[in-house]
Amino acid sequence: MNAVLPFAVNFALACFALAMLFALLRLLRGPVAEDRILALDALYINGMLVILTLGIGLGAAIYFDIALLIALFGFVGSTAMAKFLLRGEVIEP
């Protein structure tokens, strides 16, 4: 393994943690619901990237499967929230 890889993984984790902190602040302070939904999207994407970075750093393949599930559920949740904001209901009668 390259000597730069542990440094790069730690630096990337720190950057993702900072991005998650900023997204959490926007989630809490967002003036409208659309801002809060975008902050939630940023949170799940950064969480997925943290798990992918850990998978690269630890060399374990199970982290990639977990990140795929997070991406799938996050996309479905974001779509449902956006549809609820537009129409006021998620499932049409």
KAPE-V696289 format. One record per backbone hydrogen bond with DSSP energy under -0.5 kcal/mol. CO is the residue of the C=O (numbers start at 1). NH is the residue of the N-H. E is the energy in kcal/mol with one decimal. If there is no record, write none. Layout:
[[CO:NH:E] [CO:NH:E]]
This chain:
[[4:8:-2.5] [5:9:-2.6] [6:10:-2.2] [7:11:-2.4] [8:12:-2.5] [9:13:-2.4] [10:14:-2.0] [11:15:-2.2] [12:16:-2.5] [13:17:-2.2] [14:18:-2.0] [15:19:-2.2] [16:20:-2.3] [17:21:-1.9] [18:22:-2.2] [19:23:-2.2] [20:24:-2.2] [21:25:-2.1] [22:26:-2.0] [23:27:-2.2] [24:28:-2.0] [25:29:-2.6] [26:30:-1.7] [32:36:-1.4] [33:37:-2.2] [34:38:-2.2] [35:39:-2.1] [36:40:-2.1] [37:41:-2.2] [38:42:-2.3] [39:43:-2.2] [40:44:-2.3] [41:45:-2.3] [42:46:-2.4] [43:47:-2.4] [44:48:-2.2] [45:49:-2.2] [46:50:-2.1] [47:51:-2.0] [48:52:-2.3] [49:53:-2.4] [50:54:-2.4] [51:55:-2.2] [52:56:-2.1] [53:57:-2.6] [54:58:-2.8] [55:59:-1.5] [55:60:-0.9] [60:63:-0.6] [61:64:-0.9] [61:65:-1.0] [62:66:-1.9] [63:67:-2.2] [64:68:-1.7] [65:69:-1.9] [66:70:-2.2] [67:71:-2.3] [68:72:-2.2] [69:73:-2.7] [70:74:-2.4] [71:75:-2.2] [72:76:-2.0] [73:77:-2.4] [74:78:-2.5] [75:79:-2.3] [76:80:-2.1] [77:81:-2.4] [78:82:-2.4] [79:83:-2.3] [80:84:-2.1] [81:85:-2.1] [82:86:-2.0] [83:87:-2.6] [83:88:-0.5] [83:89:-0.5] [84:88:-2.0] [90:92:-0.6]]
